């Protein structure tokens, strides 16, 4: 058989005037029909629409569930946990600096109001007092932001963070603050 290089159709046929079956050779595929491409596009559009509808429906169901009380048990459990902190508490705190060196021992009184969102405190040893505002919850711990209201002898920090967690019949407390000089102070103790 002749190779492609041997086939030379010439002006209207071969060199001997006979017609050849090959007029032109192309290395490119013939164009595809657009009929199947349009079907594929329609199928992708329909599937995308169905997926979007399912996602919207699932989001609506989740929202309705949350609004109609799907989280009631979680909310009730959270409220019961927070009620554990409601009341008046008092205890001796031990204060250390950044290096863990003892700084002072002092008496703290804490009052957490109904709902455990707010409260007040008095640091009787230093003659200071302030307000407490719930700022975070982490597991069985609650964190309050302390804002000073009274400090007649200028011995206390203006702001601190109080972390409380249950301990037997009382609470454990950790006060954390930074002094005007930039030293981090931590005070811990049990409150009954």
Secondary structure, DSSP 8 states (H G I E B T S, - for coil): ---TTT---TTTS-TTS---S-S---SS-----HHHHHHHHHHHHHHHHHHHHHHHHHHHHHHHHHHTTTTHHHHHHHHHHHHTT-EEEEEEEEEE-TT--EEEEEEEEEEE-TTSSEEEEEETTTTEEEEEEEEEEETTEEEEEEEEEEETTS-S-SEEEEEEEEETTEEEEEEEEE-TTS-EEEEEEEE-
